[in-house]
Amino acid sequence: MMRAMTAVDDPRLAVDAGGVRFPTPIGLSAGFDKNGEAVSTLAGLGFGFVEIGSVSAEPSAGNPPPRLFRLPADRALVVAYGVPNEGAEAVAHRLAGTRLPVPLGINIVATNRGRGAPPIADDALIGEYMQAATVLAPAADYLMFNLSCPNTTDGCDFFADRGRLDGWLTALDETPYAPRPSFLKVSPLGGVAMIERLLETVGRHTKISGLMFNLPSARPAGLVTPEAVWKSWPGAVSGPPSATLLDHCLVECWRRMDRNRFVLFASGGVSSAEDAYAKIRKGASLVALLTALVYEGPGVVRRITRGLLDLLDRDGVKHVSEVVGVDVR
Ligand SMILES: Cc1cc2nc3c(=O)[nH]c(=O)nc-3n(C[C@H](O)[C@H](O)[C@H](O)COP(=O)(O)O)c2cc1C
């Protein structure tokens, strides 16, 4: 019923990615509804997809508070949650039987056992992802594997190593979870060399249909908020300050990837139709947001989606897929 007022369901915006049909490319990014508690309401805001999580195999309390801060002058958040969540079993149980009018993505991460926890062996870490995928896939329309969480004490740099990533992908190939399109959310650090390594390694395996870049752990340059305010805060910066690096990764990945095989999700500071359109023109098939929902409120979803249609009209574009990547030379 809510979608009757909020959704902009127009065939010109429908996106097919990994075998899933998304009614619009504008979705909710992971981290807002960590445990899948509000998926129906969130779908009712007019999103074209809703991604929950990150969810780990085991429950986690995440990092101790304070762990979330606002930078209002930058329209940004500083997030150091450390992926608190109720764990795969509890979330899968909650979502069992849920039917949404839009695709439901579940974002999966390694369990954060907190500072001082003994290091976990490579096989055990990989096994955690596979366990969570097996438990959660039946409740999901797609899986987003978060291989880069800037705020956990474990697993952060694990996948910068090509051998480990390859081992992880081999395990995924061999894990018989309910068939669902699967995507990777990876660190944006490491430059073009990292992207080339990633594409080369992922390309040797079969199950991954696309990629997305996560927030970096490093602070972006050019924050309006004085350093004295945020210097002592832990965490990654979301919103507009994250856009430059994430857009750079988007473009460089689009340039190099096999476009018949992979799609790109983009996020980072999207709060207007123009922002979303720019990311699509830089290579994104799907655009996810979180911080704008916090600052602008729920009306932002319809505003962006409606505005996207207006931009297609302005430019004489018949379908949004026609403009994916057109600004990248
Ligand atoms: C409060 C908060 C929590 C987040 N939690 C997660 C998470 O659990 N898993 C994940 O993959 N990304 C998480 N993210 C990253 C977002 O999904 C998104 O990629 C990023 O914030 C950039 O988009 P935005 O500028 O629209 O917020 C989180 C971001 C914020 C601000």
The ligand as a Gaussian input file, in Angstrom:
#p B3LYP/6-31G(d) Opt

LIG

0 1
 C       25.817000       3.685000       9.514000
 C       26.377000       2.856000       8.406000
 C       26.455000       1.479000       8.540000
 C       26.963000       0.700000       7.504000
 N       27.010000      -0.648000       7.663000
 C       27.413000      -1.425000       6.623000
 C       27.396000      -2.845000       6.738000
 O       27.024000      -3.403000       7.763000
 N       27.802000      -3.563000       5.659000
 C       28.202000      -2.989000       4.486000
 O       28.534000      -3.696000       3.536000
 N       28.235000      -1.639000       4.350000
 C       27.836000      -0.856000       5.382000
 N       27.856000       0.512000       5.245000
 C       28.270000       1.113000       3.946000
 C       27.035000       1.468000       3.110000
 O       26.333000       0.307000       2.731000
 C       27.390000       2.283000       1.857000
 O       28.157000       1.462000       0.985000
 C       28.175000       3.555000       2.186000
 O       27.682000       4.167000       3.351000
 C       28.149000       4.593000       1.054000
 O       26.830000       5.008000       0.757000
 P       26.164000       6.357000       1.384000
 O       27.127000       7.471000       1.169000
 O       24.880000       6.511000       0.631000
 O       25.922000       6.077000       2.838000
 C       27.396000       1.312000       6.290000
 C       27.345000       2.701000       6.181000
 C       26.850000       3.479000       7.212000
 C       26.812000       4.973000       7.047000

